[in-house]
Amino acid sequence: MGKVYPSTASAEGRPAKIDRPSYFGCHMNPAEVIGGSGDPLNPEIATEKREVVLPPGIDRQAFDKAIAELRETLGEDAIELNDVPLNHGNYMAPPLSHDPYSVLDDEYFAGCGAVYPSSTEDVVIIVKWANKHLIPLWTISVGRNLGYGGASPRVAGSLIVHLGRRMNKVLSVDPDTASCLLEPGVTYFDLYEHLRAVGLGEKLWIDVPDLGGGSVMGNALDRGVGYTPYGDHFAQHCGMEVVMPDGSVVRTGMMAMENSATPQAFNYGFGPYVDGMFTQSALGIVTKMGMWLMPSPGGCLPFMFTFPEHTDLEQLVDICRPLMLNRLLHNIPGLRLGVYDAATYMTRDEAVGVENRGSPLTAEQEKAIIKKAGGAAWSFYASCYGPPEIAKGHLEMIKAAFFQVPGAKMYLCEDVPEGHYLIDRANVFSGIPTFRELDWQKWIPNSSTLFFSPIVPVDGKEALAQVEIFKYRFLEYGFDFFNVFYIGPREGHNIVILLFDRTSPQQRVNAMKCMRAMIEDAAKLGWGEYRTHISLQDQVAETYAFGDGALMKLHEQMKDHLDPNGILSPGRSGIWPRRYRDLGLQLGLNTTHAETPNPVVERMLKEKQQAKPKPTYGTDELRASQKKGGTA
Ligand SMILES: Cc1cc2nc3c(=O)[nH]c(=O)nc-3n(C[C@H](O)[C@H](O)[C@H](O)COP(=O)(O)OP(=O)(O)OC[C@H]3O[C@@H](n4cnc5c(N)ncnc54)[C@H](O)[C@@H]3O)c2cc1C
């Protein structure tokens, strides 16, 4: 049995600082900061200044007057106008000017500028100003929401409220309750390094998503995920301070007491629980948030299993279900498609040659790429936690489960060469932020990412069907299919990754068609997305249609009541304030998008119709069976 990976429990293995460039952060024009586009695959740098895109219904004179008024209050340098060239930057320096992974026209989601508040009081001033001038605001903490829209607003011409640039302090850390209170601009890198710097880095671990440059608060508010046992980020928050659309300031949970003795210890407080209202929403600007930290579990034993056959997925997911439900798998494991895993190590041109650009990978090419990378059809990355004897004991049970799959192999960190993805995961699983996940983004030149993120039952048959259904659309529209399942106890997040060349108008059109068709396919089978790109939020919201769209009606009622001028992030999550509903800004509603029927969807629907209904174990079923003389 192998050793427990040293980075996880010992001071030597946990770096004090994570290397990153000095220009790390979101910028209005990243080319100015990094002296180039910074993307070696896309060396073009735009230099032409542009006209500012104005908010709907506001003319230039009124806009200039309003901006001058805000500058007078907050200071000249608190606002930057978006009259800059649209440079795409890179992960280290993404733009505030537009969505660098733009699937529509680059200008489509361009804001009018960005404002950088320094305090909650500044945010109140901005909100009151926006109400007075009817200028829409778009809230971000850091703005690295890449794959879902970046820093871009849904309504062109909105003013971005970039909280993180100046409000970026760790306000407190409480080792006794393993919790902290943060401002919006604290990134995973910052929090990790802060804990190290104050001498708590061995005691308290953080949970990180794939990349550490995002905001701990922003990610949780978009209901993002990471990969330790604390991977459901919103579930780890505890207490908020929120600026409401009318400029009033509310604190939630125990933070609502002026002198709370337990501000980050109990998240519900008293009365209706409102915190969820501020996630994926446009109902408030969160200026402080409590987060729980993971007490060091005393060790972390990362491991990888590989499985040879594509169809092994079905058995694998079924094996995961009891392991997750019974907490034998401790963290949020990732089950990666082999060809996606391989893309960590090579570009597409290196894999199949420049001559094979222009059409999606064939099954033979996929197999050859996996072989070249030394991978398998599926790779499963996870970790056991605890002192070595406990972690190893758990691993034995996990091995017994996964070795039921013919051809399964298991690897520990010491079994793989330096530079292997498992080594990176070992860091992520122990709360050390990394950049490794950027590697597969170099798969194609000018690569842009769209994430399609449906929730999947932890059910092998459904997981395999999702792969077949979405891959069918990828091939139809000419893209290489990549996906990874992040598996929870009761559901999985299937992250389907669409990489397209943003310089190709045809690929942009096809990427959009592909995403829209997949949303439709998924909805037919009862699969909904947990999060989506701003261009697709109207369509996804429309699929949550129970009771003639009762949920959307409730959202609209809350929006109209709390934000009658519709100034906070209009269009966020498909929720449009009254003032915007008739402007025709919604995208992709009330229409069928798929150009052809998806045969796998048709097959699944038929199978579902013909299948014996799953037992409900409900009272009606019990009574019916008792009538027949049985039990349940
Ligand atoms: C290669 C790659 C890998 C990725 N891996 C992951 C992953 O593992 N897990 C994951 O979750 N995501 C992942 N992402 C998506 C994204 O990069 C992260 O979720 C990132 O943390 C989001 O950006 P941010 O933290 O800067 O949030 P922001 O852009 O600041 O915020 C995101 C959204 O939350 C809301 N919001 C933010 N702050 C506030 C506030 N203070 N008040 C009110 N609303 C607010 C806004 O609607 C905003 O649009 C990945 C992206 C890429 C490109």
The ligand as an SDF file (V2000), in Angstrom:
LIG
                    3D

 53 58  0  0  0  0  0  0  0  0999 V2000
  -10.8720   25.7490  -17.2370 C   0  0  0  0  0  0  0  0  0  0  0  0
  -11.9830   26.1310  -16.2920 C   0  0  0  0  0  0  0  0  0  0  0  0
  -12.2580   25.3340  -15.2000 C   0  0  0  0  0  0  0  0  0  0  0  0
  -13.2820   25.6910  -14.3190 C   0  0  0  0  0  0  0  0  0  0  0  0
  -13.5290   24.8850  -13.2460 N   0  0  0  0  0  0  0  0  0  0  0  0
  -14.5260   25.2070  -12.3860 C   0  0  0  0  0  0  0  0  0  0  0  0
  -14.7900   24.3990  -11.2470 C   0  0  0  0  0  0  0  0  0  0  0  0
  -14.0770   23.4280  -10.9760 O   0  0  0  0  0  0  0  0  0  0  0  0
  -15.8270   24.7410  -10.4480 N   0  0  0  0  0  0  0  0  0  0  0  0
  -16.5880   25.8360  -10.6780 C   0  0  0  0  0  0  0  0  0  0  0  0
  -17.5170   26.1000   -9.9080 O   0  0  0  0  0  0  0  0  0  0  0  0
  -16.3630   26.6210  -11.7540 N   0  0  0  0  0  0  0  0  0  0  0  0
  -15.3470   26.3470  -12.5980 C   0  0  0  0  0  0  0  0  0  0  0  0
  -15.1010   27.1700  -13.6750 N   0  0  0  0  0  0  0  0  0  0  0  0
  -15.9850   28.3210  -13.9160 C   0  0  0  0  0  0  0  0  0  0  0  0
  -15.4720   29.6330  -13.2660 C   0  0  0  0  0  0  0  0  0  0  0  0
  -14.1690   29.9190  -13.7150 O   0  0  0  0  0  0  0  0  0  0  0  0
  -15.4530   29.5990  -11.7500 C   0  0  0  0  0  0  0  0  0  0  0  0
  -16.6910   29.2010  -11.2410 O   0  0  0  0  0  0  0  0  0  0  0  0
  -15.1060   30.9480  -11.1250 C   0  0  0  0  0  0  0  0  0  0  0  0
  -14.8370   30.7990   -9.7620 O   0  0  0  0  0  0  0  0  0  0  0  0
  -16.2390   31.9960  -11.3050 C   0  0  0  0  0  0  0  0  0  0  0  0
  -15.7120   33.2500  -11.3900 O   0  0  0  0  0  0  0  0  0  0  0  0
  -15.5630   34.2230  -10.1340 P   0  0  0  0  0  0  0  0  0  0  0  0
  -15.2700   33.3910   -8.9530 O   0  0  0  0  0  0  0  0  0  0  0  0
  -14.6130   35.2660  -10.5310 O   0  0  0  0  0  0  0  0  0  0  0  0
  -17.0210   34.7580   -9.9460 O   0  0  0  0  0  0  0  0  0  0  0  0
  -17.6810   36.1070  -10.4290 P   0  0  0  0  0  0  0  0  0  0  0  0
  -17.5280   36.2130  -11.9080 O   0  0  0  0  0  0  0  0  0  0  0  0
  -17.1930   37.2020   -9.6040 O   0  0  0  0  0  0  0  0  0  0  0  0
  -19.1750   35.7960  -10.0420 O   0  0  0  0  0  0  0  0  0  0  0  0
  -19.9440   34.8340  -10.6740 C   0  0  0  0  0  0  0  0  0  0  0  0
  -21.3960   35.2690  -10.6570 C   0  0  0  0  0  0  0  0  0  0  0  0
  -21.8910   35.2380   -9.3180 O   0  0  0  0  0  0  0  0  0  0  0  0
  -22.6790   36.3950   -9.0350 C   0  0  0  0  0  0  0  0  0  0  0  0
  -21.9780   37.1840   -8.0100 N   0  0  0  0  0  0  0  0  0  0  0  0
  -20.6490   37.2380   -7.8190 C   0  0  0  0  0  0  0  0  0  0  0  0
  -20.3570   37.9940   -6.7750 N   0  0  0  0  0  0  0  0  0  0  0  0
  -21.5120   38.4770   -6.3010 C   0  0  0  0  0  0  0  0  0  0  0  0
  -21.8420   39.3110   -5.2080 C   0  0  0  0  0  0  0  0  0  0  0  0
  -20.8930   39.7550   -4.3960 N   0  0  0  0  0  0  0  0  0  0  0  0
  -23.1360   39.5970   -4.9830 N   0  0  0  0  0  0  0  0  0  0  0  0
  -24.0970   39.1000   -5.7810 C   0  0  0  0  0  0  0  0  0  0  0  0
  -23.8390   38.2760   -6.8290 N   0  0  0  0  0  0  0  0  0  0  0  0
  -22.5620   37.9680   -7.0790 C   0  0  0  0  0  0  0  0  0  0  0  0
  -22.8060   37.1590  -10.3200 C   0  0  0  0  0  0  0  0  0  0  0  0
  -24.0040   36.7930  -10.9370 O   0  0  0  0  0  0  0  0  0  0  0  0
  -21.6190   36.6900  -11.1490 C   0  0  0  0  0  0  0  0  0  0  0  0
  -21.8870   36.6820  -12.5160 O   0  0  0  0  0  0  0  0  0  0  0  0
  -14.0690   26.8490  -14.5620 C   0  0  0  0  0  0  0  0  0  0  0  0
  -13.7750   27.6480  -15.6680 C   0  0  0  0  0  0  0  0  0  0  0  0
  -12.7460   27.3000  -16.5270 C   0  0  0  0  0  0  0  0  0  0  0  0
  -12.4730   28.1710  -17.6990 C   0  0  0  0  0  0  0  0  0  0  0  0
  1  2  1  0
  2  3  1  0
  2 52  2  0
  3  4  2  0
  4  5  1  0
  4 50  1  0
  5  6  2  0
  6  7  1  0
  6 13  1  0
  7  8  2  0
  7  9  1  0
  9 10  1  0
 10 11  2  0
 10 12  1  0
 12 13  2  0
 13 14  1  0
 14 15  1  0
 14 50  1  0
 15 16  1  0
 16 17  1  0
 16 18  1  0
 18 19  1  0
 18 20  1  0
 20 21  1  0
 20 22  1  0
 22 23  1  0
 23 24  1  0
 24 25  2  0
 24 26  1  0
 24 27  1  0
 27 28  1  0
 28 29  2  0
 28 30  1  0
 28 31  1  0
 31 32  1  0
 32 33  1  0
 33 34  1  0
 33 48  1  0
 34 35  1  0
 35 36  1  0
 35 46  1  0
 36 37  1  0
 36 45  1  0
 37 38  2  0
 38 39  1  0
 39 40  1  0
 39 45  2  0
 40 41  1  0
 40 42  2  0
 42 43  1  0
 43 44  2  0
 44 45  1  0
 46 47  1  0
 46 48  1  0
 48 49  1  0
 50 51  2  0
 51 52  1  0
 52 53  1  0
M  END
$$$$
